[in-house]
Amino acid sequence: MTRLLVFAVVTALLTYWFHRRLVRATRLPRPWSAIVDSCLVVLWALAVIGIASGDQFATTWARPPGYVGWVWLGVGFYLLLGLLLIAIASAIARLVSAARRRRSTTAPSDSDDAGAGPTTGPTTGRTRLVVVRVATAAVVVGALVTTAYGVVVAAQPRVVDVQVTLPRLPAEFDGLRVALVSDLHIGPARGIGFTRRVVDQVNEQRPDLILIAGDLIDGTVAKVASDLEPLAALSAPLGVFGVSGNHEFYADDGGRWLDAWDRLGIRTLRNERVSIDRGAQSIDIVGIHDYTSPAPYEPDLPAALNGRDPATFALLLAHEPRQAFEASDLGVDMQISGHTHGGQMWPFMYLVDLQQPSVSGLDKIGNTALYTTRGAGAWGPPVRVGAPPEITILELRGR
């Protein structure tokens, strides 16, 4: 409830700022000013419903209005960027204008030019108002178009094929096809239909192995678990394995969420490993909790690797790419992660790059190959700009 109240207050302040920039700064006349203000208040309320959907509120009624609220937050983000630029430009223009007026009043006058004063204030004011109105309209249109594009992209996760060469991969596993699913974020904006569509896409690829890298949900087990039921249909000869992400711990106990996954046939790895066989050879599938998991679910890679044969190929499933530093130190051959969403909405990818060693795609951390998927869903606004959603099929090749 505290998180909801903080969100409501912050977005209310943002809504007031939008009123200042969209209505007051443009001197919008009635009835348009009243219409814009009414829309801002309604959209604020829908955004509050959206943040509470799946947690405080049941998705059965809160998801439809909440979806609109989340989309509005996507629009609001791009509005914020554009309107900040206008506000900064306006402030600079006022400072320059004030400096010119001061120079004009202090400069000595020439008798021949006595009748020609500086440009009158009303004329300058009207020109500035026209510029602000045109710039504001352009920002509004740009925010709406960008978000609409992002909504369409986010609704259509695509299968991405990636080939990875791994020197220590046993010959029997050469050509192993691994389906990677991450970051569905089912709950506030997405429901059972989205889960079913992702499952169908994965099964159509007929992978040998399916790995789930966390953040499947946003919400409580009681309110959201039923939306994950299609995951029970996931099928692969070598099994379906999963680990927790950070969002499994936000609205509920992460252990309860992993128990729910187990009931769907997903073998959850809780700082542990399993051996899978192909022919006469085997590899270790290792899974650890998320980097930020609270007690008693802290990640413990040494415990997961304890007692294993170092000569055996190890494939680690860990939600966050930054867990690859420890993986490299401990001799893991490859790590598979999600979490970043590839930045999800431009320009967030540049901020993610400051926190994680990889934003998306194939990288190498020390001696460990790292693949970071952009994920199939979206957190918060169901919007993707510059980072399309993906379901990854990794083809592992030996040398």
Order of alpha helices (4+ residues) and beta strands (2+ residues): alpha-alpha-alpha-alpha-beta-beta-alpha-beta-alpha-beta-alpha-beta-beta-beta-alpha-beta-alpha-beta-alpha-beta-beta-beta
